[in-house]
Amino acid sequence: MTGFLSILTVAATLATAIVETKPAIEKEVEPPAHQVIAIYFHRTQRCPTCKRIGALAEEAIRRGFPKEIKTRVVEYRLVDFQDKKNTKLVKQYGINTPTLVLSNVFDGEVVRATSMPTIWQLVGKPEEFQAYVQDGVTKYLKQTRKAAESKE
């Protein structure tokens, strides 16, 4: 009986130690004051070209802005514009066809958004596609709120 109690005590101690050493769940990080969000709006049923555009856009963002992604200064999102749960966002951007949009966001407010229509011509030219997307993101990252709000 003493052996059983010893084993039970050790097991309880180990269980407590395991629970205590689990890492705490990280709290959601607040978005930074200035963000650039690239959103690829796609249909529910995507053709090979649309899938390729989504992959190329994600790769351009991932490769060009790894530090900014970690701090959420730059984000990439895929949004099905035909899914009813995205209706508000689709209306906000006026989307009715697959489109890559760059949003310049200050303090949680979209101050300027730009459609990137040339992606369709560059889908077969990955390096040019990447440069086009990265240049757009870089331009927005350099803008102040005042510049983004101007009609230039």
CNS distance restraints for C-alpha pairs under 8 A (distance, minus, plus):
assign (resid   1 and name CA) (resid   5 and name CA) 6.31 0.50 0.50
assign (resid   2 and name CA) (resid   6 and name CA) 6.20 0.50 0.50
assign (resid   3 and name CA) (resid   7 and name CA) 6.26 0.50 0.50
assign (resid   4 and name CA) (resid   8 and name CA) 6.11 0.50 0.50
assign (resid   5 and name CA) (resid   9 and name CA) 6.03 0.50 0.50
assign (resid   6 and name CA) (resid  10 and name CA) 6.19 0.50 0.50
assign (resid   7 and name CA) (resid  11 and name CA) 6.05 0.50 0.50
assign (resid   8 and name CA) (resid  12 and name CA) 6.11 0.50 0.50
assign (resid   9 and name CA) (resid  13 and name CA) 6.14 0.50 0.50
assign (resid  10 and name CA) (resid  14 and name CA) 6.12 0.50 0.50
assign (resid  11 and name CA) (resid  15 and name CA) 6.09 0.50 0.50
assign (resid  12 and name CA) (resid  16 and name CA) 6.18 0.50 0.50
assign (resid  13 and name CA) (resid  17 and name CA) 6.16 0.50 0.50
assign (resid  14 and name CA) (resid  18 and name CA) 6.09 0.50 0.50
assign (resid  15 and name CA) (resid  19 and name CA) 6.26 0.50 0.50
assign (resid  16 and name CA) (resid  20 and name CA) 6.12 0.50 0.50
assign (resid  17 and name CA) (resid  21 and name CA) 6.15 0.50 0.50
assign (resid  18 and name CA) (resid  22 and name CA) 6.47 0.50 0.50
assign (resid  31 and name CA) (resid  35 and name CA) 7.65 0.50 0.50
assign (resid  31 and name CA) (resid  72 and name CA) 6.26 0.50 0.50
assign (resid  31 and name CA) (resid  73 and name CA) 7.47 0.50 0.50
assign (resid  31 and name CA) (resid 108 and name CA) 7.68 0.50 0.50
assign (resid  32 and name CA) (resid  71 and name CA) 7.65 0.50 0.50
assign (resid  32 and name CA) (resid  72 and name CA) 6.76 0.50 0.50
assign (resid  32 and name CA) (resid  73 and name CA) 6.14 0.50 0.50
assign (resid  32 and name CA) (resid 107 and name CA) 7.39 0.50 0.50
assign (resid  33 and name CA) (resid 105 and name CA) 7.90 0.50 0.50
assign (resid  33 and name CA) (resid 106 and name CA) 5.51 0.50 0.50
assign (resid  33 and name CA) (resid 107 and name CA) 4.63 0.50 0.50
assign (resid  33 and name CA) (resid 108 and name CA) 7.19 0.50 0.50
assign (resid  34 and name CA) (resid  73 and name CA) 6.53 0.50 0.50
assign (resid  34 and name CA) (resid 104 and name CA) 7.59 0.50 0.50
assign (resid  34 and name CA) (resid 105 and name CA) 5.70 0.50 0.50
assign (resid  34 and name CA) (resid 106 and name CA) 4.60 0.50 0.50
assign (resid  34 and name CA) (resid 107 and name CA) 6.34 0.50 0.50
assign (resid  34 and name CA) (resid 108 and name CA) 7.97 0.50 0.50
assign (resid  34 and name CA) (resid 141 and name CA) 7.88 0.50 0.50
assign (resid  35 and name CA) (resid  72 and name CA) 7.11 0.50 0.50
assign (resid  35 and name CA) (resid  73 and name CA) 4.53 0.50 0.50
assign (resid  35 and name CA) (resid  74 and name CA) 5.71 0.50 0.50
assign (resid  35 and name CA) (resid  75 and name CA) 7.69 0.50 0.50
assign (resid  35 and name CA) (resid 104 and name CA) 6.21 0.50 0.50
assign (resid  35 and name CA) (resid 105 and name CA) 5.03 0.50 0.50
assign (resid  35 and name CA) (resid 106 and name CA) 6.47 0.50 0.50
assign (resid  35 and name CA) (resid 141 and name CA) 7.42 0.50 0.50
assign (resid  36 and name CA) (resid  73 and name CA) 6.28 0.50 0.50
assign (resid  36 and name CA) (resid  74 and name CA) 4.91 0.50 0.50
assign (resid  36 and name CA) (resid  75 and name CA) 6.53 0.50 0.50
assign (resid  36 and name CA) (resid 102 and name CA) 6.78 0.50 0.50
assign (resid  36 and name CA) (resid 103 and name CA) 5.57 0.50 0.50
assign (resid  36 and name CA) (resid 104 and name CA) 4.87 0.50 0.50
assign (resid  36 and name CA) (resid 105 and name CA) 5.99 0.50 0.50
assign (resid  36 and name CA) (resid 137 and name CA) 6.57 0.50 0.50
assign (resid  36 and name CA) (resid 140 and name CA) 6.61 0.50 0.50
assign (resid  36 and name CA) (resid 141 and name CA) 6.60 0.50 0.50
assign (resid  37 and name CA) (resid  74 and name CA) 5.71 0.50 0.50
assign (resid  37 and name CA) (resid  75 and name CA) 4.75 0.50 0.50
assign (resid  37 and name CA) (resid  76 and name CA) 5.85 0.50 0.50
assign (resid  37 and name CA) (resid  77 and name CA) 7.43 0.50 0.50
assign (resid  37 and name CA) (resid 102 and name CA) 5.76 0.50 0.50
assign (resid  37 and name CA) (resid 103 and name CA) 5.08 0.50 0.50
assign (resid  37 and name CA) (resid 104 and name CA) 6.75 0.50 0.50
assign (resid  37 and name CA) (resid 105 and name CA) 7.45 0.50 0.50
assign (resid  38 and name CA) (resid  74 and name CA) 7.74 0.50 0.50
assign (resid  38 and name CA) (resid  75 and name CA) 6.17 0.50 0.50
assign (resid  38 and name CA) (resid  76 and name CA) 4.79 0.50 0.50
assign (resid  38 and name CA) (resid  77 and name CA) 6.25 0.50 0.50
assign (resid  38 and name CA) (resid 100 and name CA) 6.92 0.50 0.50
assign (resid  38 and name CA) (resid 101 and name CA) 5.74 0.50 0.50
assign (resid  38 and name CA) (resid 102 and name CA) 4.53 0.50 0.50
assign (resid  38 and name CA) (resid 103 and name CA) 6.32 0.50 0.50
assign (resid  38 and name CA) (resid 137 and name CA) 7.93 0.50 0.50
assign (resid  39 and name CA) (resid  76 and name CA) 5.89 0.50 0.50
assign (resid  39 and name CA) (resid  77 and name CA) 4.75 0.50 0.50
assign (resid  39 and name CA) (resid  78 and name CA) 5.80 0.50 0.50
assign (resid  39 and name CA) (resid  79 and name CA) 6.84 0.50 0.50
assign (resid  39 and name CA) (resid 100 and name CA) 5.67 0.50 0.50
assign (resid  39 and name CA) (resid 101 and name CA) 5.22 0.50 0.50
assign (resid  39 and name CA) (resid 102 and name CA) 6.40 0.50 0.50
assign (resid  39 and name CA) (resid 103 and name CA) 7.80 0.50 0.50
assign (resid  40 and name CA) (resid  54 and name CA) 6.40 0.50 0.50
assign (resid  40 and name CA) (resid  57 and name CA) 7.78 0.50 0.50
assign (resid  40 and name CA) (resid  76 and name CA) 7.88 0.50 0.50
assign (resid  40 and name CA) (resid  77 and name CA) 6.29 0.50 0.50
assign (resid  40 and name CA) (resid  78 and name CA) 4.97 0.50 0.50
assign (resid  40 and name CA) (resid  79 and name CA) 6.12 0.50 0.50
assign (resid  40 and name CA) (resid  98 and name CA) 7.30 0.50 0.50
assign (resid  40 and name CA) (resid  99 and name CA) 5.80 0.50 0.50
assign (resid  40 and name CA) (resid 100 and name CA) 4.34 0.50 0.50
assign (resid  40 and name CA) (resid 101 and name CA) 6.38 0.50 0.50
assign (resid  41 and name CA) (resid  78 and name CA) 6.13 0.50 0.50
assign (resid  41 and name CA) (resid  79 and name CA) 4.79 0.50 0.50
assign (resid  41 and name CA) (resid  80 and name CA) 5.73 0.50 0.50
assign (resid  41 and name CA) (resid  81 and name CA) 5.62 0.50 0.50
assign (resid  41 and name CA) (resid  95 and name CA) 7.58 0.50 0.50
assign (resid  41 and name CA) (resid  97 and name CA) 7.66 0.50 0.50
assign (resid  41 and name CA) (resid  98 and name CA) 5.23 0.50 0.50
assign (resid  41 and name CA) (resid  99 and name CA) 5.20 0.50 0.50
assign (resid  41 and name CA) (resid 100 and name CA) 6.19 0.50 0.50
assign (resid  41 and name CA) (resid 101 and name CA) 7.78 0.50 0.50
assign (resid  42 and name CA) (resid  46 and name CA) 6.97 0.50 0.50
assign (resid  42 and name CA) (resid  50 and name CA) 7.20 0.50 0.50
assign (resid  42 and name CA) (resid  78 and name CA) 7.30 0.50 0.50
assign (resid  42 and name CA) (resid  79 and name CA) 6.16 0.50 0.50
assign (resid  42 and name CA) (resid  80 and name CA) 4.94 0.50 0.50
assign (resid  42 and name CA) (resid  81 and name CA) 5.79 0.50 0.50
assign (resid  42 and name CA) (resid  82 and name CA) 7.82 0.50 0.50
assign (resid  42 and name CA) (resid  97 and name CA) 7.28 0.50 0.50
assign (resid  42 and name CA) (resid  98 and name CA) 4.61 0.50 0.50
assign (resid  42 and name CA) (resid  99 and name CA) 6.86 0.50 0.50
assign (resid  43 and name CA) (resid  80 and name CA) 5.40 0.50 0.50
assign (resid  43 and name CA) (resid  81 and name CA) 5.87 0.50 0.50
assign (resid  43 and name CA) (resid  82 and name CA) 5.77 0.50 0.50
assign (resid  43 and name CA) (resid  97 and name CA) 7.61 0.50 0.50
assign (resid  43 and name CA) (resid  98 and name CA) 6.48 0.50 0.50
assign (resid  44 and name CA) (resid  80 and name CA) 5.73 0.50 0.50
assign (resid  44 and name CA) (resid  81 and name CA) 7.51 0.50 0.50
assign (resid  44 and name CA) (resid  82 and name CA) 6.09 0.50 0.50
assign (resid  44 and name CA) (resid  83 and name CA) 7.11 0.50 0.50
assign (resid  46 and name CA) (resid  50 and name CA) 5.70 0.50 0.50
assign (resid  46 and name CA) (resid  51 and name CA) 6.17 0.50 0.50
assign (resid  47 and name CA) (resid  51 and name CA) 6.30 0.50 0.50
assign (resid  48 and name CA) (resid  52 and name CA) 6.11 0.50 0.50
assign (resid  49 and name CA) (resid  53 and name CA) 6.16 0.50 0.50
assign (resid  49 and name CA) (resid 123 and name CA) 7.58 0.50 0.50
assign (resid  50 and name CA) (resid  54 and name CA) 6.26 0.50 0.50
assign (resid  50 and name CA) (resid  98 and name CA) 7.50 0.50 0.50
assign (resid  51 and name CA) (resid  55 and name CA) 6.23 0.50 0.50
assign (resid  52 and name CA) (resid  56 and name CA) 5.99 0.50 0.50
assign (resid  52 and name CA) (resid 123 and name CA) 7.33 0.50 0.50
assign (resid  53 and name CA) (resid  57 and name CA) 5.99 0.50 0.50
assign (resid  53 and name CA) (resid 119 and name CA) 7.24 0.50 0.50
assign (resid  53 and name CA) (resid 120 and name CA) 7.79 0.50 0.50
assign (resid  53 and name CA) (resid 123 and name CA) 6.26 0.50 0.50
assign (resid  54 and name CA) (resid  58 and name CA) 6.16 0.50 0.50
assign (resid  54 and name CA) (resid  78 and name CA) 7.56 0.50 0.50
assign (resid  55 and name CA) (resid  59 and name CA) 6.08 0.50 0.50
assign (resid  56 and name CA) (resid  60 and name CA) 6.06 0.50 0.50
assign (resid  56 and name CA) (resid 123 and name CA) 7.86 0.50 0.50
assign (resid  56 and name CA) (resid 126 and name CA) 7.00 0.50 0.50
assign (resid  56 and name CA) (resid 129 and name CA) 7.39 0.50 0.50
assign (resid  56 and name CA) (resid 130 and name CA) 7.09 0.50 0.50
assign (resid  57 and name CA) (resid  61 and name CA) 6.31 0.50 0.50
assign (resid  57 and name CA) (resid 129 and name CA) 7.86 0.50 0.50
assign (resid  57 and name CA) (resid 130 and name CA) 7.11 0.50 0.50
assign (resid  57 and name CA) (resid 133 and name CA) 7.00 0.50 0.50
assign (resid  58 and name CA) (resid  62 and name CA) 5.99 0.50 0.50
assign (resid  58 and name CA) (resid  76 and name CA) 6.45 0.50 0.50
assign (resid  59 and name CA) (resid  63 and name CA) 5.85 0.50 0.50
assign (resid  59 and name CA) (resid 130 and name CA) 7.74 0.50 0.50
assign (resid  60 and name CA) (resid  64 and name CA) 5.82 0.50 0.50
assign (resid  60 and name CA) (resid 129 and name CA) 7.86 0.50 0.50
assign (resid  60 and name CA) (resid 130 and name CA) 4.79 0.50 0.50
assign (resid  60 and name CA) (resid 131 and name CA) 7.66 0.50 0.50
assign (resid  60 and name CA) (resid 133 and name CA) 6.58 0.50 0.50
assign (resid  60 and name CA) (resid 134 and name CA) 6.36 0.50 0.50
assign (resid  61 and name CA) (resid  65 and name CA) 5.76 0.50 0.50
assign (resid  61 and name CA) (resid  66 and name CA) 7.81 0.50 0.50
assign (resid  61 and name CA) (resid  74 and name CA) 7.89 0.50 0.50
assign (resid  61 and name CA) (resid  75 and name CA) 7.83 0.50 0.50
assign (resid  61 and name CA) (resid  76 and name CA) 6.92 0.50 0.50
assign (resid  61 and name CA) (resid 133 and name CA) 7.56 0.50 0.50
assign (resid  61 and name CA) (resid 134 and name CA) 6.69 0.50 0.50
assign (resid  62 and name CA) (resid  66 and name CA) 5.66 0.50 0.50
assign (resid  62 and name CA) (resid  69 and name CA) 7.38 0.50 0.50
assign (resid  64 and name CA) (resid 134 and name CA) 6.37 0.50 0.50
assign (resid  65 and name CA) (resid  69 and name CA) 6.08 0.50 0.50
assign (resid  65 and name CA) (resid  74 and name CA) 7.04 0.50 0.50
assign (resid  66 and name CA) (resid  70 and name CA) 6.50 0.50 0.50
assign (resid  67 and name CA) (resid  71 and name CA) 6.62 0.50 0.50
assign (resid  68 and name CA) (resid  72 and name CA) 5.92 0.50 0.50
assign (resid  68 and name CA) (resid  73 and name CA) 4.87 0.50 0.50
assign (resid  68 and name CA) (resid  74 and name CA) 5.22 0.50 0.50
assign (resid  69 and name CA) (resid  73 and name CA) 6.04 0.50 0.50
assign (resid  69 and name CA) (resid  74 and name CA) 4.98 0.50 0.50
assign (resid  69 and name CA) (resid  75 and name CA) 5.91 0.50 0.50
assign (resid  79 and name CA) (resid  86 and name CA) 7.36 0.50 0.50
assign (resid  80 and name CA) (resid  86 and name CA) 7.12 0.50 0.50
assign (resid  81 and name CA) (resid  86 and name CA) 6.21 0.50 0.50
assign (resid  81 and name CA) (resid  87 and name CA) 7.19 0.50 0.50
assign (resid  81 and name CA) (resid  90 and name CA) 5.99 0.50 0.50
assign (resid  81 and name CA) (resid  95 and name CA) 7.17 0.50 0.50
assign (resid  81 and name CA) (resid  96 and name CA) 7.50 0.50 0.50
assign (resid  81 and name CA) (resid  98 and name CA) 7.89 0.50 0.50
assign (resid  82 and name CA) (resid  86 and name CA) 7.51 0.50 0.50
assign (resid  82 and name CA) (resid  87 and name CA) 7.82 0.50 0.50
assign (resid  83 and name CA) (resid  87 and name CA) 7.14 0.50 0.50
assign (resid  86 and name CA) (resid  90 and name CA) 6.11 0.50 0.50
assign (resid  87 and name CA) (resid  91 and name CA) 6.09 0.50 0.50
assign (resid  88 and name CA) (resid  92 and name CA) 6.11 0.50 0.50
assign (resid  89 and name CA) (resid  93 and name CA) 6.37 0.50 0.50
assign (resid  90 and name CA) (resid  94 and name CA) 5.79 0.50 0.50
assign (resid  90 and name CA) (resid  95 and name CA) 5.21 0.50 0.50
assign (resid  90 and name CA) (resid  96 and name CA) 7.80 0.50 0.50
assign (resid  91 and name CA) (resid  95 and name CA) 6.59 0.50 0.50
assign (resid  93 and name CA) (resid 113 and name CA) 7.91 0.50 0.50
assign (resid  95 and name CA) (resid  99 and name CA) 7.36 0.50 0.50
assign (resid  99 and name CA) (resid 115 and name CA) 6.80 0.50 0.50
assign (resid  99 and name CA) (resid 116 and name CA) 7.08 0.50 0.50
assign (resid  99 and name CA) (resid 117 and name CA) 7.02 0.50 0.50
assign (resid 100 and name CA) (resid 115 and name CA) 5.91 0.50 0.50
assign (resid 100 and name CA) (resid 116 and name CA) 5.44 0.50 0.50
assign (resid 100 and name CA) (resid 117 and name CA) 7.28 0.50 0.50
assign (resid 100 and name CA) (resid 119 and name CA) 7.78 0.50 0.50
assign (resid 101 and name CA) (resid 113 and name CA) 6.55 0.50 0.50
assign (resid 101 and name CA) (resid 114 and name CA) 5.48 0.50 0.50
assign (resid 101 and name CA) (resid 115 and name CA) 4.42 0.50 0.50
assign (resid 101 and name CA) (resid 116 and name CA) 5.90 0.50 0.50
assign (resid 102 and name CA) (resid 113 and name CA) 5.47 0.50 0.50
assign (resid 102 and name CA) (resid 114 and name CA) 5.21 0.50 0.50
assign (resid 102 and name CA) (resid 115 and name CA) 6.46 0.50 0.50
assign (resid 102 and name CA) (resid 116 and name CA) 7.40 0.50 0.50
assign (resid 102 and name CA) (resid 136 and name CA) 7.44 0.50 0.50
assign (resid 102 and name CA) (resid 137 and name CA) 7.06 0.50 0.50
assign (resid 103 and name CA) (resid 110 and name CA) 6.21 0.50 0.50
assign (resid 103 and name CA) (resid 111 and name CA) 7.57 0.50 0.50
assign (resid 103 and name CA) (resid 112 and name CA) 5.93 0.50 0.50
assign (resid 103 and name CA) (resid 113 and name CA) 4.28 0.50 0.50
assign (resid 103 and name CA) (resid 114 and name CA) 6.56 0.50 0.50
assign (resid 104 and name CA) (resid 110 and name CA) 5.80 0.50 0.50
assign (resid 104 and name CA) (resid 111 and name CA) 5.80 0.50 0.50
assign (resid 104 and name CA) (resid 112 and name CA) 5.20 0.50 0.50
assign (resid 104 and name CA) (resid 113 and name CA) 6.05 0.50 0.50
assign (resid 104 and name CA) (resid 140 and name CA) 6.01 0.50 0.50
assign (resid 104 and name CA) (resid 141 and name CA) 7.87 0.50 0.50
assign (resid 104 and name CA) (resid 148 and name CA) 7.36 0.50 0.50
assign (resid 105 and name CA) (resid 109 and name CA) 5.26 0.50 0.50
assign (resid 105 and name CA) (resid 110 and name CA) 4.37 0.50 0.50
assign (resid 105 and name CA) (resid 111 and name CA) 5.65 0.50 0.50
assign (resid 105 and name CA) (resid 112 and name CA) 7.24 0.50 0.50
assign (resid 106 and name CA) (resid 110 and name CA) 6.55 0.50 0.50
assign (resid 106 and name CA) (resid 111 and name CA) 6.62 0.50 0.50
assign (resid 106 and name CA) (resid 145 and name CA) 6.62 0.50 0.50
assign (resid 111 and name CA) (resid 145 and name CA) 7.47 0.50 0.50
assign (resid 111 and name CA) (resid 148 and name CA) 6.33 0.50 0.50
assign (resid 111 and name CA) (resid 149 and name CA) 6.02 0.50 0.50
assign (resid 112 and name CA) (resid 148 and name CA) 6.01 0.50 0.50
assign (resid 112 and name CA) (resid 149 and name CA) 6.78 0.50 0.50
assign (resid 116 and name CA) (resid 133 and name CA) 7.74 0.50 0.50
assign (resid 118 and name CA) (resid 122 and name CA) 6.40 0.50 0.50
assign (resid 119 and name CA) (resid 123 and name CA) 5.94 0.50 0.50
assign (resid 119 and name CA) (resid 129 and name CA) 6.23 0.50 0.50
assign (resid 119 and name CA) (resid 132 and name CA) 7.92 0.50 0.50
assign (resid 122 and name CA) (resid 126 and name CA) 6.85 0.50 0.50
assign (resid 122 and name CA) (resid 128 and name CA) 6.40 0.50 0.50
assign (resid 122 and name CA) (resid 129 and name CA) 5.14 0.50 0.50
assign (resid 123 and name CA) (resid 129 and name CA) 6.51 0.50 0.50
assign (resid 125 and name CA) (resid 129 and name CA) 6.05 0.50 0.50
assign (resid 126 and name CA) (resid 130 and name CA) 6.01 0.50 0.50
assign (resid 127 and name CA) (resid 131 and name CA) 6.23 0.50 0.50
assign (resid 128 and name CA) (resid 132 and name CA) 6.04 0.50 0.50
assign (resid 129 and name CA) (resid 133 and name CA) 6.30 0.50 0.50
assign (resid 130 and name CA) (resid 134 and name CA) 5.99 0.50 0.50
assign (resid 131 and name CA) (resid 135 and name CA) 5.82 0.50 0.50
assign (resid 132 and name CA) (resid 136 and name CA) 6.38 0.50 0.50
assign (resid 133 and name CA) (resid 137 and name CA) 6.37 0.50 0.50
assign (resid 134 and name CA) (resid 138 and name CA) 6.00 0.50 0.50
assign (resid 135 and name CA) (resid 139 and name CA) 6.06 0.50 0.50
assign (resid 136 and name CA) (resid 140 and name CA) 6.45 0.50 0.50
assign (resid 137 and name CA) (resid 141 and name CA) 6.16 0.50 0.50
assign (resid 138 and name CA) (resid 142 and name CA) 6.29 0.50 0.50
assign (resid 139 and name CA) (resid 143 and name CA) 6.54 0.50 0.50
assign (resid 140 and name CA) (resid 148 and name CA) 7.84 0.50 0.50
assign (resid 143 and name CA) (resid 147 and name CA) 5.88 0.50 0.50
assign (resid 143 and name CA) (resid 148 and name CA) 6.11 0.50 0.50
assign (resid 144 and name CA) (resid 148 and name CA) 6.20 0.50 0.50
assign (resid 145 and name CA) (resid 149 and name CA) 6.08 0.50 0.50
assign (resid 146 and name CA) (resid 150 and name CA) 6.34 0.50 0.50
assign (resid 147 and name CA) (resid 152 and name CA) 7.78 0.50 0.50
